[in-house]
Amino acid sequence: MKATPISLVHRLLKGRFLRFALVGVVGLAVDLAVLHVLAPLLGWYAGRVASFLAAASATWWLNRRFTFAERSRTHATVRSVGREYLRYIASMLGGAAINYGIYALTLRGVDAAFAPALGVALGSLGGMFANFAAARYLVFGANGDGAAQARSPDRVDPGVAPAPGPRMRPLATWPSAERAALAGVFTDIDDTLTTDGAITPDALRALAELRAAGLKVIAITGRPVGWSLPFIATWPVDAIVAENGAVALLPPPPWRPGDSLHPVPPRRYFLNDATRRAANFARMQRVLERIEREIPGARRATDSAGRETDIAIDHGEFARLDDATIDAVVALMRAEGLHATVSSIHVNGWLGGNDKLAGARWIVRELWDRPLDEEMDRWAYVGDSTNDQVMFGAFAHSIGVANVARFVPKLAHLPRYVARGERGAGFAEVARAVLGVR
């Protein structure tokens, strides 16, 4: 679905830009108040410098708590918050130059008692767009220390432990108000919904109860589209996004009297067109053959026949590979230009910029014409391994089932909360936590 200029303006006005503008109104009030207090002591020009710093400090605090809350709250530390504040002040300097220039010109051009107030208002309006871009992309975006950094797992070196950071919190500490405000739940499948390769009755019941309560439920997996077909027809989910964000399956429409008695297949959506998929597939098959030829013990996953947009090497489902072999597989995939990530059972490799987070954004846009980034704080993600860390880093409401503990040394982004139960039992525990406050 292509965005039109009208729809883009609509999204700006109903989303983060409107919140940023509202915070700007508060900043304007702080600016004016401090300016009129200090002007008798410092003059109208020096007083404006001090009032700008006061207003910028106020808007930083409000923007991290209100405008960009879903990006700034995840895994924040005192040190990272301090760096974020300094980066925010520095990023505002471009807008401040515009702001101050308009203010100074107004003082010179308007000979009236209201000139300082008019100059502050016009200057704030002039610098607002530059400040919004700086705040979104330089401070609270993916590059900010205090942000929920959505760095793709293929950029994390295998086998390298991340720097010490905040620990996972018990699921019981998840605030009830945040749970009650959820619109939907994303979940991994293997070893999150499944136990010993099959979904457990309590996890299946949890999916149904979440949907019955009005929440959207989407499974996102590294498994192939062919493997996922039986589950989209029988599981109570809105969609399954397979092959790390490249393919989406939607349930077939419900049968109605008068419809054909032949089963209607699930609907498929692909991120890339057929021509690109065919070229990528041929190239990846050559990489797969090279891996099997050059790395002792490395064999393609048994579900490879159902894969259309990626390749997979089994390391924990039917085969057992040590860490050194897994690292060698990842290194060879990357040397061939593929993205690579490690799940609890497979090493996945693919071409293109997709990952689980990109798949989540894509399916929410396709199904409901909504930008996920505008409502990240209303979704939760549940997972268990290193190929979930892009989601752990992006969602403030990220939860690991207990078996995530085996991957903690290799996670650059930890889930914010952790369940006591493992696998399907852990997911059912998360569902109870969400449903218990609705």
N, C-alpha and C positions, 0 to 999 in steps of 0.2 A: 504494500500500500504506500503510494507516494504522498509525501506531505506537500500540501499547497501553501502558498504564502499566507492565506487566511488561517489554515490550520496551525501553521507555525506561530503566528501571532497569538492564536487562541491558547496554545500550549504555554507560551511565555507568560501570558496574563494569568493563567490559572495555576501556574506552577511556581518554580523556584524564583523566577525573576520578580514576580509580584511580591513574594515574601521579602526578597532583597530590597525592593522599593519601599515596602512598609517599614523595614528596619531603617532605611535611609531617612524616612520621616522622623523617626526617633532621633537619629543622629543629627538631623537638622535642628531639632529642638535643643539638643545638648550643645551644639555648635553656637547657636544664638545666645543661649543662656550664659555659657562660659565667656563668650566674646563681650557681652555687655557688662559682665562682672569685672573682667580684666582690662577692658579698654581704658577706663580712667587711670589705671596704673601703667599700662604698657603702650597705649595708643592703639589705633584701629588696625594697624598693619602687624605689629608684633603680637598683639592680642589675638589676631586671627590664627597665627601659627600655633599658639597654645590651645586655642579652641578647637583647631583641627585635630590635634593629638588626642584631646579629650573625646571628641566625637568619634574618631577612628577607633579608640579603645572600646567605646560603648558599642559600636556597630560590630566590631570583631566578636565580642562576647555574645551578642544577640544572633549574629549570623551562624556561629558554631552551635548555638543552642536551638535555633529556629530554622534558618534558611537551609543550612547544610548539615542538619543534625545527623542524618543517616550516614554521612561521610566522616564526621568529626568525632563521633563517640566511640567508634570501634577501637579497642586496644590503645586508648590514649594514655600517656603517662605525663607526669608533671614536666619532665624534660621536653617531651615532644610538644606539649601544649605551649611551653615557653617559646620553642622554636617556631611554632605555628604563629604565635602572636607577633614575633619579630618579622616573620615573613609576610604577614598580613600588612603590617605597617609599611614595610618596604614596597609591597606590591601596590599599595594605594598611592605611592608618590607620583605615578603618571597621572592618575586622576586628580591628585592634589594640585599638580602644576596647572592643569586645565582649570580646576576649581579656583585656585588663587588668582590666576590670570584674569578670569571673568570678574572676580571680586574686586581686584584692583582697578580694572577698567570701569566698573560700575561706580566706585568711589570717585574716580576722576571725572566721569561723565554725568553723574547725577548729583545735583546740588540740592539735596533735601535731607531731612532728618532720618527718613527711612532708607537712605542709600545703603548703609551697612547691612541691614536686614535683607534688602533686595539683592545685594551682591552675594550674600551667603546663599540665598535661595537659588539664584541663577547659577552660581558656581557649583553648587551641589548637584543640580540637574545636569549641568554640562559634564561633570566628571563621573556620573553614575554608571554609564554604559561601560566605560573603561574599567571602573572599579569592579563591576559585576564580572566581567571577563577575567580580570586578575584574580578575584576571589575564587571563582569557580575552578579555573584551570591551574592556578599556581599555588593556592593555599589549601583549599578543601577538595581538590581533585586528586587524581591518581598519583601525583608526585609529592603530595604533602605528607609530612611525617605524621601529622595528627589525623590524616584521612584514613578511611577504610580502603587501603591501597589494593586496587583490583589488578595486581600484577599477575600475568599468566604463569601457570606452573611450569611452562616450558622454559622460563627464564631462570629457574632455580636449579643450581647445579646438583645433580644427584649425589647422595651420600654426604652432602655438606650440611652439618647442623646449623640452623639459623642462630642469630645472636639471641641471647637471653631476652625474654620479653614477658608480658603479662601472662599469668597462668589462666587456664580455663576455669570458669566458675561453675559451681554445682547448678544444675537445672532449676533447683528450687529457688535460686536467687533471681531468676528472671522476673522482672516486675510485672505484676498482674495487669496493670494498665497497658503495658506494651503488648502483652499477649492478647488482651481483649480487642486491641485496635487492628489486629492482623486481617488482611484481605485474602491471603493465600499462603500456601506452603509449597516450596520446591524440595524435592528429595532425590538423593542418589538411590540406586537400586541394590547393587551387589553389596552384601554385608551391611546394608543399612535397612532395607526392607526384607532382605532374604537372610536365611540362616541355613547353612549347608546347601546353598544353591536354590532353595525354594522359599517363596514368600510364606511367612507363618500366618496362621489364622488370626492372631491378635494384630499383626501389622495390616492384614487385609481389612479387618474390621475397622481399624483406625482410619484407613483411607476413606472408607464409606462414611464413617461418622464425621470426619472433617468436611466432606462434601455435603452431607445432610445438614450440617450447621451453616452452610452458605459460603464456605471457603473454597477458593480455587485450589486445585491440587495438580501439580505437574511433576512428573518424574523426569530426571535428566541423568543420562547414563552414557558410559563409554561403550556399552554393548551395541551390537549391530542392529540395523533396522529389521532384518529378517528374524533375529532372535526375539525382538520386541513385539512382533505382530500378534502372537497369541494373547499377550497381556493387555494390549490396548483394547482388545475385544471383550475382555472379561474383568479387568480391574476398574474400580470406580475412580478414574482420574480424568482430568480434562484433556490431557495430552501426555505423550511420552516423547521427549526429545532425545534422540539416540546419536551414537557416534560422535560424542562430545560436541553437540550443538549444530551438526550439519544436516540432520534429517529430523522432521517432526511427524509423528503419527497422531491422528485424531480418531476418536471412536467413530464407528459407523453410525449413521443416524438411526434412531429407534424405528423399529418396524411398525407400520400402520396398516389397518385393514385396506386392502386394495393394492398393497405393494407386492412386488414379486416375492415368491417364496425362496428364491435363491439368495444366499447370504450376500450382503453388500460389503465389499472389502473396506478396511479402514482407509481413511484419506491420508495421502502422503504429501508432505511439503519439503522441498529441498532448498537449501540455502543458495546453491550454485546451479547454473543451467546444465543441461545434459551434455553439451559439448565439453565444458570444462570438467565435468565429473568424469567423462570418459578418458580425457587426457591425463587427469590426475590419477585415475585408477591404474592405468597402464604403467605410469612412472612408479607408483607405490608398490606394484607387484614386483617390479625389478628390484626395489629396495628390500622387499620381503625375502626374495630369493637370495639376495646377497647376505642378509643376516643369517639365514639358515645354512648357507654355504660356509661362512667365515667364522661364526661364533659357535663353538661346541655346546651342544645341549639346547640351543635356542630353536624353538619350533613354533609355527603359527598356531594361534588359538583354534580350538575345535569349532568355534562359531564363525570362522573366517568366511565360509561360503555365503553367509548372510550379510557380509559387509559391502557397502557400496561407496563409502567416502573415506575410509581409513584402513589401517592394517593393525594387527594385534599379535603380540608374542605372549604365550602363556607362561606365567612365572609362579602362579599360585592356585590355579584351579585344578588342572590334571597333571601339571608338571611342577617341579620345584627347582628354581634357579637361585643361586646365591647372589648376594649384593653385587659382587664384582661383575658377574655375568649380566645382571640387570643394567648396571651402569654402562657396560660395553654396548648393549643393545640401544640404550638411549643415546649414547655418543655417536653410534653409527647412523641412527635415524637423523640426528641433527646435522651430521656431516653431509648427509644427502639432501639437506634443505627442508626436512620435515620438522614439524612441531612434535614433541614427544612428552608424554606424561605417564606416570605409573599409578595404576589403581591397585586395589587389594588383590587382584588376580591377574591383570594383564599389563603389558607395556603397550600403549597405544601410540601410533604415529599417523600424522595426516598433513596434508597440504592446505594452506589457506589460513585466514585469520580467525577462524571460529574456535571457540572453547565453550565451556558450560555457561559462563556468564553471557557471552554473545548469544548463545542459544536461548537463554532465559529472556533476554531483551527482545529477541526476534519473535518468540512465540507469544509473548504478551502483546506485542504490537500487532501481530497477525490475527490473534483471536479476539482481542478487545479494543484494538486501535488506541492503546494507552502506552505512554512512554514509561517503562519500568523505572528509569532513573528518577522520575518525579515521585515515586511512591515506594522506594526501597525500604523505608522504615515500616511499611505495612506488609512485608513479606518475610518469611523465615526460610532458612535453608538447613537441611539435615543431611549429614554425610559422614564419611568414615576414613578417608585416605588422602594421599597426596594429590590425586586429581580432583579433589574437592576444594583445595586451598584457595583457588581463585574465587570461589563462592564464599568461603570462610572470610576472606579478606574484604569482600564487597558488601556483605550483609551484616548489619549490626545485630540482627537476630539470627545468628548462626549457631548451630548445635551439632556436636559430635556425639554419635552413639559411643558407648564405653570402649569398644574395640578400636577407636581412633588412637588410643594410647600407644599402640605398636608403631604408629607413624609419626608421633610427636617429634622425635629427633630430626626428622627430615621436613617438617612443616615450617615454611616461612610465615604462614598465617595460620594461627590456631583458631578453632571455633571459639566463640565467646563463652558458650556454655557447654556442659557435657552431661549426658544422661548417665544414670547408674546402670541401666541395662545395656546389653550388647545387641547389635544387629536388630532383628525384627522386634524384640522385646523393648529395645531402646527407643525405636521409632514409636511404638505404642505408648511409651512413657511420655514422649514429647507431645503426642496427640492429646493425651489426658491433661497435660499441663495447659494446652491451648484451649481445649473444650471446657475445662473446669472453671473458666472465668467468663464464659459466654452465656 
